[in-house]
Structures are given as structure tokens and as C-alpha cells.
């Protein structure tokens, strides 16, 4: 059976590389509080303090307003999401029905674990910390899947080699 939504196995390494680069940039930006000046640009502020959601409390007119923003966090998160998606959807070199079954089971396991973690987060983490954890949850699902799938794949190959 052929998977409808899958890429060539060559995209897996590219996806993992993008994921690692995004993770590194995100850690530098958030944990190191680093924002390189060359990434400071003016961007439209559709949903910020000066938007239509503010119910006209700003005296300025015109929508959207423009604001200065550093793009490091947007670049990091985009790389994480694209890299994660490529890694998840890339076929193995020799994809068969057993590997597809392992992939599906790993996907389901990742969804369950991620859902449980989000539920726990809702009840234990508050305010701005909650916001940062939810941003992390955007890519954590991919990370869980990649780790779980490669673990069960490695274990399966080891069992086959022992026979």
C-alpha cells in the first residue's frame, strides 16, 4: 500500500537538519535572549495592541499598523515546523507495510503523549510560562514522533537481524 502524503527518503535528513537548526536558533533566541539587529524589520501588526481587536481605543487611524519586530523567533519556529513535517512525512529507504504500521503507531503514541502533556500543562503552568510551553508544544509533537519512530524502527531492525 502506497502512502499518499509522503516524501522521498532524501527529505528526512534535510528535515532533521532544519529541525536542529530551528531548535538551536530558538534556544539562542529564547534562553539566550539574543535578537540579531539585522533581523529587526517593520511588519504589519494585524492582531496586536494597535489592531481592530483593540476596539478603537487607539487614536491612530489605519489598519494594519506597522511595528518593529525581530524575526529570529519566526524563522526558528518555521524551521522547526517545516523540518519536523519533512522528517515525519519522509519515507524510509525501504518502506514496507511493517514500517508503515510502526509509523502509524508512533504517530498515535505521539498524539496521545502530547495531548496528555498539554492537559497537564493547562492545570500546572500559568501566565507567560504557559505561553512559552504552548509554543514548545507546536513542535514537541514532531520531536516525540521522530524519537519514538526511530526507536521502534531501530528495535525492529535489531530483532530482524537476530533472527
CORDASUL-V602501 format. One record per backbone hydrogen bond with DSSP energy under -0.5 kcal/mol. CO is the residue of the C=O (numbers start at 1). NH is the residue of the N-H. If there is no record, write none. Layout:
co = {CO:CO}
nh = {NH:NH}
//
This chain:
co = {4:7:8:9:9:10:11:12:13:14:15:16:17:18:19:20:21:22:23:24:25:26:27:27:28:36:37:39:39:41:41:43:44:45:46:48:51:52:54:65:67:69:69:71:72:73:74:75:76:77:78:79:80:81:82:83:84:85:86:89:92:96:97:98:99:100:101:102:103:104:105:106:107:108:109:110:111:112:113:114:115:116:117:118:119:120:121:126:126:127:128:129:130:131:132:133:134:135:135:136:136:137:139:140:141:142:143:144:145:146:147:148:149:150:151:152:153:154:155:156:157:158:159}
nh = {6:91:11:12:13:14:15:16:17:18:19:20:21:22:23:24:25:26:27:28:29:30:31:32:34:39:40:41:71:43:69:67:46:65:52:51:54:55:57:45:43:41:71:75:76:77:78:79:80:81:82:83:84:85:86:87:88:89:90:7:95:100:101:102:103:104:105:106:107:108:109:110:111:112:113:114:115:116:117:118:119:120:121:122:123:124:125:129:130:131:132:133:134:135:136:137:138:138:139:139:140:141:143:144:145:146:147:148:149:150:151:152:153:154:155:156:157:158:159:160:161:162:163}
//
